[in-house]
Amino acid sequence: EVTPLTDLRADLAEANALQVPILLLIHSQGCTYCHYVMEDHLKPMVLSGQYKNRALLRQLAADEALDLVDASGQHVRARDFARSLQVRFYPTIIFLDAKGQPTKERLIGVANIDLYGTQLEAALQRAEAQMKR
């Protein structure tokens, strides 16, 4: 399973210890492409164990009435947190840096199923490079 985002402050501490970005899938329930990204890409990434030292994988259902702890320790609604990241379409993958700020890398929607895995890998590599600067 891909761990739900519930405490960004704790996740940032873990990501900083590992010196990796947080790969955050923001999705909505009943979204076919969101299900595809989760089942065909993120879950296999978790199960393979090959990404443990590359990114901390998290997911957030923006349409669920859940609270989470943000980077400053404040409790916020999932949908408000997604809005604060300017997420308007699902699925969106955002990479968060050591301070919890989004990097330039972002995957919005699924334009081409055949290319999505390659696009995700390229975006992760660019996010990793930004973390090393």
Disulfide bonds with the S-S distance in Angstrom:
Cys31-Cys34 2.30
